[in-house]
């Protein structure tokens, strides 16, 4: 049962953390979930930043704690749309849904020499039959932007700084990429 994501983030951050910081970390956490191999699971209401007023074990709490406040869908529409785009990304690209551990070992490679607050990997070789030949996924949990080395080439920016563009309208080229603080970066080619 325990805390839902919104409560956990609020509990973990300093009391004066802004809503912008909380939203960024919420997106970062769910990007981890939807770009990971295996079956993704989200807590009911995470897509609208539902909270349970900090109650850890709410099984015997009243509806005011456990009910989903659906007006949050309006006030947190950007969050809801971000989740919808993450789901679409995952559904459209089998590289994020590899069927066996062998496939994961064959196609996934961690990027070395990243800053301490960054975890990054590539999915190579049209993983899972994906139309993208290579994908870079990087997570920056730090409070400052970070630069990572990526395979040399031309890339479409699919996600960065809390925004998802499934068409990859923004392009970058080279062997380095910058990830905004508290954000995920997804590149594809």
C-alpha angles and dihedrals in degrees: 000000000000123000123336118232097268091052093045092052093046091047093049099047125074114272092251094054111132126241087244090061092048092049091049092052091046090055092045092052094050092045086059089054098047097043094046123098116253132042113325119224126192127186114247109271098015087119089066096035094253116185134193095216090261094298108152101196107028102164091111097033122113126260091266086071101035104034120097112241099219092193083077087074088067097042093042098038092134089058092048091050091048090056091047089053092047090053091048091048091052094045093048098047120055090193086083092052106049111172103217141033087240091060090049091051090048098049109024120080126171117231109238129216096034122153114274094258094050131086115187138170143168130228106209140185100037088298112220090000092299118169088230110081093204136013129191117204118185133173124201112195093173130103093240132059114262135204123221134185114246131182109284115261149069117316139186114223106230098169134009138146095006096310129108124204107181090189092057094227093167116071131196131183134198137051102292134066133185122224119202117236116275090010147108127237122204120184127179141183 
